[in-house]
């Protein structure tokens, strides 16, 4: 079993669809083994998205991710990183496959409801950023 990291973004928490997204995740066979609802500080958002600091969308991304609560999660399952990225759908909801989370719930490329790790290495970094090991219960 492998782990991946997920964020249910502010657009989704504002619309109160966290449970619907969790239902898709759990119905797919992934297990939510850690979860908490938080309000990211500007500092946390800048640190978390540091890889994008030189891109023109960085400031907007930080503002968006601090605009409301998010739900950070650790998911576990077979090939969790690849499996969850497929379940999320393409970043652009217009290109997301039918039935994917972004196809169903994303409002735009930025407000696309969910984030998921893009590699096992990044999953481990992202999990460590938000969770202590004793907060992750399989």
N, C-alpha and C positions, 0 to 999 in steps of 0.2 A: 504494500500500500504506500502511496506517495501523498504528499501534502501540497496544497497550493493556497494562495492568498486571494481573498476577494474583498472588494469594497462595494457596498450598496451606496450609491452616490446621493448627494443632496436632492436632486430632482425626484428620485424615487422615494426617499424618506418623506419629503414634503407632500407627496401624493398618497402617502400611507399604503404603499404597495410592497413593503418589506416582506410581509408574510407571503404574498403571491410569488415573489422572487425566491424566497426560501422554499416554497412548495415545489417550484421547478427544479431547484438544486437537489432537494431531497428525493423527489420523484425520479430523478435521473440516475440515482444510485450513489451520488456523492453524499458523504456524511459531514455535517457541520459539527466540528469538534471544539470550536471556540468561537465566541461571538460577543461583541459589545458595541453599544451605540455611544458614539462620542461626537464632540464638536472639535474639529481640528483647529488648532491655533495657526496663525500665519506662519510661525516658525516651524511647526511640524510639517505643514504642507510644503513649505520651501525645502525643508530637508528631505522629505519623502520624494518629491519630484525633482530633486537636484539634477538628475540626468538630463532634464529638459531646460535647465536654467539659461542656456544661451539661445533658446528658440523663441520666436516672436509671440508664441501663445502662452509663455510661462506665467506672466502676470495675471492673465485672464484665468488660467487654470487654477492658480493659487486662490484667487478671489472666489471662483466657483466652488472649489472644494472646501472653503471656509464659510460658505454662505448658509449653511444649515447642517444639521446632524448627518453623520454617515454611520453605517454599520460595517465594522471591520470583522472579517471572519477567517478562520482556518478551515479549509475543506480537505477531506481525505477520501481517497479512492484510487482505483486502478488508473495509472497514467493521468493523475489528477490535473496537472497543468494543461496538457493538450486537450483532455476531455472537457475541462471547464471553459477553455477558450472557444471550443466548438459550441458549447452550450450557450455561451454569451452571444455569439454571432459577431459579424464584422463590426468594426468601430463605427462605420457609417451605417446607420440603421436602414437606409435605403438598399444597402447591399447585404444586409443580414439575412440568413436563411430563415424561411418560414418556421415559426415555432420557437426560434431562439429568444433569449431574454431581450436582446436589443430590438429584435423585430417586433416583439409584443409591446415593449414599454419605453424604449428610447424616444426622446423628443427631438434630438439633434445629434450631431457628431460629438459635441461637447457634453450635452446633457443626455448621455447614453446609458444612464441608470446603473451601470456596473463597471468595475475594474477587475481584471484578473491578471495574475503574474504571467509573464511571457516566457519564463524558463524556470527550471528547478532551482538554479542558483539564485535568481531574483525572488522566487517564492520564499526561499529560506531567509533572505535578507529582509523582505517585506514582513514576514511573520515575526522575525526578531525585532523589527522596528516597533510593532504594536503589542506583542504578547510576551509574557514571561512563560517559561516552560510549564510552570504549575497552573497556568490558566488554560492550558490545552489538555482537554480530557477526551480520550478516544472512546 
